[in-house]
Amino acid sequence: MTDHSSSADGAGEGWPSQQPAPPQLSAEAARSQVAAAWVRVAPQSNVPPGQVAVPSLPPRADRPAAESKKDKREQAKAERKAEYERKRAARKAEYESKQAARASRKGGGKVSASTTSAATTASAEATAPTAGAGPSAAEGAPAPARSGVKGPDARFDVPRPGGRLPSNGRSTHVALRATLLITTCVFALGSCGVTGLVIGRSSVSVKPAALDGKDLDRYRLTDFPVQSAAVFAEEYASLCMTYAPENTDKRRESLSRYISAGVDRDCGWNGKGKQQVKQANWDGTVEELPEYGKNGRYLNIQVTYTGGRTTTLSVPVYVKDLAGASGLRVVGNVGEMPLPIRDTAPALEKSEEVVDQELSAQLREQVLAGYFKAWAASDTTALTRFTTPDATPAAVSGLAGALTAPVVQEVQALAPEGTEVGKKPTYTQGQAVPARVTVVWGGGGADDAKAEVALKRSYRVTVVNTAQGWFIKDIHGGVMDPTGGRADTPSTASPTAAPASGASAPPAPAAPSAPSGGASPGLPTSPKPAASAPAH
């Protein structure tokens, strides 16, 4: 102390007011001096002989010790864990205090010592992690016991792998497992039920709906193999009704393969005369054979002889196997029956039909004459001039030369429904109109090309009204007779009966008489394009 005071006094007596600054040392030089001083004051440990004592240097204040990334991550993790434990302890302390307050309110303001100590302990635990301001203290502190904490913060509590869920999460987990178990059981029971239903239905034979006797008679349905039995009866009838003295033995042998033991082996023939069957066909009639029930039937066979006479032969046929149509046998003698009764056909009711005479004449002269000529020769190029784009195959195919030299004799184009007699009908664009057409074909027949043949044929033609005129869409063969009746009685009407009401057909031209089949005068001899539709 004296030296310092004397130095200060000497400075006041003439020393300069400022002393020069000591020289600046580098960082390494300063560190060396500090290290030397540390060695002098640091306690020296016993050093084994032959080794040099290396002093431990103090840590550098200006440069922290190098830390690896792993150490930094561990330190950050420890800090987060400590912070989490602190917050969790604080929540627990808050919860305990609330519980204590609730118990105090229920107990009339008296708080038990256990509740107070529990709250105090929880508060101490909450503040304990903060005192050790380092990760080591947080890592060393034991995790507080879990409690039933509820609130916004409790929803993030996740158990450790293999641990248990909290009380509320555990109940949810149990409910989920129960739901999955029940669903699995229901699915298994449903699968077993469906499988059993399928197996049960497949094992039960489903019988078709049975038909009563009326339905069988109405639709002519039966288990009896009618077609097979009819062929068998046709063969037997042909053998039975064909005979000649020179073939007696051969005929008897052939017939014996069809009949039963008690049937006449000569099929009623006395061995004299000759007869030849041209054709034998089943006429479709069936009669029950009561002695054999469902296995026997009487079948009517129409037999036509070479001389032209036709008769009906009733043949009793037995079939052993109905399903396989086998085991057939003629089990009785045959009998001749009259032909099926022919009746009178009723007249057609055509009082409401109205024939458009003007349209009929236009179609006959301008459309149908050229169409039938192209149709007879199957001239596809010419047919396109008379048919619509959507014409049927029959309308655009033709006869391929089977018939030639067509002459359209009569046309009856029917007016639309509701047209009054004597009034002019009107047609809209695209409207279809039916027409009955009679055509006379000539120019030779199929057997003799030089013969003078004239064939009259009738057709039902459908024509369509377009902006360019009338075109043909469809054609069918055959036209109904409106008179009805029968032709083999004296009261039969004349074939040239007057047409239906409202129809007055134009006079028919004479049929061609030359082999060339030339057209009648006044009719076009070459196809013409369809003319425009008449203005109505």
WOCORVEN-V142864 format. One line per field, one symbol per residue. phi: phi as a letter, one per 30 degrees, with the letter a starting at -180 (. if undefined). Layout:
phi=???
//
This chain:
phi=.dddddddddddckdddbddddddcdddddddddddddddcddccdcddiccdcddddddddbdddcddddddddddddddddddddddddddddddddddddddddijccdddddddddddddddcdddddeaddddddddddddbddbkddddcdcddeidcddeddddddddddddddddddddddddddddddddddddcddcdddcdddddddchcaddddddddddddddddddccaaedcddddddddddccddcdddchiccjbibabddabbdcjcbbdcedcidcbbccccdcccddjdbbccccdbcbdcddchbidadcaddbdbddedccddddddbdcdbcddddddddddccdddddddddchdddddddccddcddeddccjchidbbhdbddbbbcddddjdddjcddcbcdjdcbdbcbcbccbjjcddbdcddbbccbcbccccbdbdckcbccabbcjbddddiibccbddddddcddddeicbddddddddccddiddddicdcbdcdddddddc
//
